[in-house]
Amino acid sequence: MTDMNLVPGQVINTIKENLAHVRERIRLACRASARDESSVRLLLATKTVPADRIRVAVAAGETLIGENKVQELKQKMPLLEGLPVEGHFIGHLQTNKIKDVLKYAHCIQTIDRLDLAEKLDKRLQFEGRSIEAMIQVNTSFEESKFGVHPDNAYDLIRAVGKLDTLKIKGLMTIGLFAAEAEKVRPSFALLRSIRDEALSEGILPPEANELSMGMSGDLETAIAEGATIVRVGTAVFGKRIYPDSYYWNERQG
Ligand SMILES: *Cc1c(COP(=O)(O)O)cnc(C)c1O
C-alpha cells in the first residue's frame, strides 16, 4: 500500500521537480535577505496527500511533514514508520483528540488557548514525557482563522511556559490569505515582533525563537520577515480538491 512503485513515474518526477524548485525559491529568498540557508526549514503540508507520495519527498531528502487533521496524522504516520520523518500538527486541535495527536506528533504548532495546553499537559504528565509546541497567533484578525489574538499572545505564552511538559519552540501563524503575497507581509511582521518582544522580555526562553509562517504563495515574504519554518503543500504536491477553509474553519472542518 505504501509501495512507491505504485506512484506513477510521472508523479514521482513532478514531486521531485517541484521540491527542487521550492528548495531553489528558499535559497534565493535567503540570499535576498542575507540569511543563512540553514536557518529556514521546509515543512511539507501533506493534508490530502497519500503516504506513498509523501515517501517520494522523504526519499528526496525531506524530513518534516505537517498534518491538519488528527485522523490523517494517525492514518499516515504508521505508514511512514522507520523513515526519518518528524510529524508536526498544524491544524485546529480539539481536546478530544489529544491522546491520538500525542501518539503521532513530534510537535504541535497550534496551541492557541490555555485549556488546550492544560489538557495536553495533564495527559503528558500521565505519560511522563514532554512534547515540542508552538503558539499559534491569529495575525490576520480574520475570525475564520484560529490562533490567539495578538493582544493575548503574551499571556498565553507566559501561561504555557509554566507547563513543563510543553517545550515551546516559537510561534506559528497562517497569516492573511491574499492573492498578492505583499498583502500578507504585515501578518508575518507582526508575528516576528511578538516573538522579538517576548524574547526580550524573557517571556519566551532564548531557544524558543522559531517562526513557522509562509506557504506556497508567500514563502519569500515570510523568509524576508524571518520565517524559520515554511509550510508548503501545493507547490510540491499540486492542487488539493478541498478548499483550505475546510481545514481552517471549525464550522466546516
Ligand atoms: C495547507 C496548509 C499550508 C500549505 O499551504 P499551500 O498553499 O498548499 O502551500 C500551510 N499551513 C497550513 C496550516 C495549511 O493548512
The ligand as a Gaussian input file, in Angstrom:
#p B3LYP/6-31G(d) Opt

LIG

0 1
 C       -2.349000      23.723000       3.692000
 C       -1.539000      24.472000       4.669000
 C       -0.297000      25.008000       4.311000
 C        0.289000      24.916000       2.925000
 O       -0.486000      25.623000       2.028000
 P       -0.108000      25.636000       0.464000
 O       -0.728000      26.875000      -0.035000
 O       -0.697000      24.411000      -0.109000
 O        1.360000      25.632000       0.383000
 C        0.415000      25.662000       5.309000
 N       -0.060000      25.800000       6.554000
 C       -1.237000      25.293000       6.928000
 C       -1.696000      25.475000       8.327000
 C       -2.018000      24.632000       5.997000
 O       -3.211000      24.148000       6.363000

